[in-house]
Amino acid sequence: MKVSVVGCGNISGTHLPILQSLNGVEISSVVDTRRERADLAAEKYGCRAFYDFDEMLLKDRPDSIHICTPHYLHTEMAVKALEKGINVLCEKPCAITKNEIVRLKEAAFKSTALFGVCFQNRYNACVKKTKAIIESKKLGALIAESGRVCWFRDRAYYSDDWHGKKATEGGGVLVNQAVHTADLLRYLCSSKVKSVQGHIFNDSLKGVIEVEDTALVRYEFENGVVAVLSATNAFPINADVTIELYFESGNKLYLEGANLYLFKKDGEVLRLTEPEKESFSGKSYWGNGHAALIEDFYRCIREKKPFSIDVCEGTKASEEFLLAYESSKSGKSVSPER
């Protein structure tokens, strides 16, 4: 199976070695408008370098593409590939406007190809164990969640031609960094969002970026669970993401990075996961679920099965951060269109 990786920036350094390790997968090309980046990746992985996406589609004709480009290019590239029957695995967010969500869904529904979104943290061992515990009802019903992302992004991070700009990044910390945690809050409670209340700020980079560096979002889910997400890029370090889950039994599950703990109502604390020994192909605080996700995506292609994070599941995060921005602007809680 021929695969092209589109975009040779930071996240491609996670996708490419995983693809190289997969049986039956050949990295046939890489694409980047920066010729030196494409050439370096092509030399390292023994494939062709292209500097234009459309030229790659025409000349390489891959079976699948991985979209690792700036956010504003995701939907356009995905639609073009899907229309040609090419499988697409897209980095988050797969869309940054309502119109893009509609276009992407239409293209995916019409295409014979598979479309997936990289919410790799769903594949982390601690998240899978948490999901199993929730579904077992051993702790009773889940009633509340909180998620916290405290990372560091400085002026240098936003010095390129697309980060920090509304039209190209789509938003700030909520779109680029905290979107994975927002996805997990919904995924773990197994319910649709009923309403969203957002508060968006730019505390540390006023005059430098157009988008937010800090966000606080409250979600009400249809099953009654309430979740609060706090996220900032104004922290001095990149701390582990934390998620707390509260149950009607009085017990609490606590995820910190790759670790999972049970806080029992009698005060006892149990560690439910062992430290992960796997090496990270990217930054450690990204998690290491990419390999499992990518392997699952290609397993689904081979076995002609649906991929769990498809266009409907993958666009939920985009729909929700757009609701948060709308809410912050209006000062009111907003609900998704049904």
Disulfide bonds with the S-S distance in Angstrom:
none
